[in-house]
Amino acid sequence: MPVLEDLKFDIDIDLILRVSGYGKDRDPPKKFIDSASEMRDLCQKLARPKVVYETYGISGLDEGLVKINGTELKGKVLINVLRGSERAIVFVGTLGPKLDEEVNRLSSEGEILLSATLDTIGALALGLSSLDFYKKVLVTEAESTDFALTPSFGPGECKWDITEQRVIFDLVDATSIGVKMNESYLMLPKKSRSGIMGIGPKDRISKATPCDLCDRKDCPGRDMLEIMRSHDEI
């Protein structure tokens, strides 16, 4: 299975401030700006983005099920995301364990602001490295055949049951990049992400993001996605 390691996540202070709730009507204190700058540099040193993925044909897309490689995935939003696709890319990505370890260390030592800031920056790094993975896969797997990619979608996002994580782990070797799943179907290291995106003819695949297809409006994930996409359009 292919593993990509050369993934970028350029984070500027403005992006951190926006995600942290600062903007035109709310100026950040200097202490927070200093902490954000320090933790951004630390994140650059600690994070090691990797993604393992595999491409499969989609053999069925009906009756509430997506059928891939002899396995079945459930989810109304997933079906709508993959509608019009001929193949699916299943992936697991991570920033590695060192970032989690430092967040926990800072918290245990009472450095709550630094710990929370580093955790937020880690979430941004995971999101931006996922966007870079998307761009690379778009070139290698889709554009050469005049196909396009759908947005990605993962278990636990937008009403897709987190228990479907076990199917993702059946389809890709997450352990090859050091990612494990616990008994609650959550991934370790914590700064990891899994999901599926479809490949198909440009005029047939869905262009809608999972957020477009979800009726939940008060979602912090939706807010972060919109901020990151405006920061780095794809």
BELHU-V628856 format. One record per residue. OMEGA is omega in radians with two decimals (* if undefined). BURIAL is 1 if it has 24 or more other ideal C-beta (glycine too) atoms within 12 Angstrom, else 0. Layout:
# BELHU-V628856
omega: <OMEGA,OMEGA>
burial: <BURIAL,BURIAL>
This chain:
# BELHU-V628856
omega: <-3.13,3.03,3.08,-3.12,-3.08,-3.09,-3.05,3.04,-3.12,-3.08,3.05,-3.07,-3.14,3.13,3.12,-3.13,-3.13,3.13,-3.14,3.04,3.11,-3.11,-3.06,-3.06,-3.10,-3.12,3.13,3.04,-3.11,-3.14,-3.13,3.12,3.13,3.13,-3.13,3.14,3.14,-3.09,3.06,3.13,3.13,3.12,3.12,-3.12,-2.98,-3.03,3.10,-3.07,3.05,3.05,2.98,-3.09,3.06,3.13,-3.11,2.98,3.07,-3.06,3.14,-3.11,-3.10,3.10,3.09,-3.09,2.95,-3.11,-3.09,3.03,3.11,3.11,-3.11,3.06,-3.11,3.05,-3.11,-3.13,3.12,3.13,-3.14,3.09,-3.06,-3.09,-3.13,-3.13,3.09,3.11,3.11,3.01,3.11,-3.02,2.94,3.13,-3.12,2.99,-3.11,-3.01,-2.98,3.14,3.08,-3.11,-3.13,3.07,-3.14,-3.14,3.13,3.13,-3.12,3.13,3.08,3.12,-2.99,-3.13,-3.13,-3.14,-3.12,-3.14,3.11,3.11,3.10,3.14,3.07,3.09,3.08,-3.14,3.11,3.13,-3.11,3.07,3.05,3.07,3.12,3.04,3.13,-3.12,-3.13,3.13,3.10,-3.12,-3.01,-3.01,-2.98,-2.99,-3.13,3.12,-3.12,3.03,3.09,3.13,2.96,2.94,3.14,-3.08,-3.08,3.08,-3.09,3.12,2.97,3.02,3.01,-3.02,-3.10,3.14,3.08,3.08,-3.10,3.13,3.09,-3.10,3.02,-3.04,3.09,-3.12,-3.11,-3.13,3.14,3.08,3.03,-3.14,3.10,3.10,3.13,-3.06,3.09,3.13,3.07,-3.08,3.01,-0.02,-3.09,3.13,3.11,-3.13,3.08,3.11,-3.13,2.93,-3.07,3.05,3.11,3.12,-3.06,-3.09,-3.11,-3.04,3.11,3.06,-3.07,3.02,3.05,3.12,3.09,-3.05,-3.10,-3.12,3.10,-3.07,-3.08,-3.04,3.11,3.10,3.10,-3.13,-3.13,3.13,-3.12,3.14,-3.14,-3.14,3.08,3.12,-3.05,-3.08,3.12,*>
burial: <0,0,1,1,0,0,1,0,1,0,1,0,1,0,1,1,1,1,1,1,0,0,0,0,0,0,0,1,0,0,0,1,0,0,1,1,1,1,1,1,0,1,1,1,0,1,1,1,1,1,1,1,1,1,1,1,0,1,0,0,1,0,0,0,0,1,1,1,0,0,1,1,1,0,1,1,1,1,1,1,1,1,1,1,1,1,1,1,1,1,1,1,1,1,1,1,1,1,1,1,0,1,1,0,0,1,0,0,0,0,0,0,1,1,1,0,1,1,1,1,1,1,1,1,1,1,1,1,1,1,1,1,1,1,1,1,1,1,0,0,1,1,0,0,0,0,1,1,1,1,1,1,1,1,1,1,1,1,1,1,0,1,0,1,1,1,1,1,1,0,1,1,0,1,0,0,1,1,1,0,1,0,0,0,0,0,1,1,1,1,1,1,1,1,1,1,1,1,1,1,0,0,0,0,1,1,0,0,1,1,1,0,1,1,0,0,0,0,0,0,1,0,0,1,1,0,1,1,0,0,1,1,0,1>
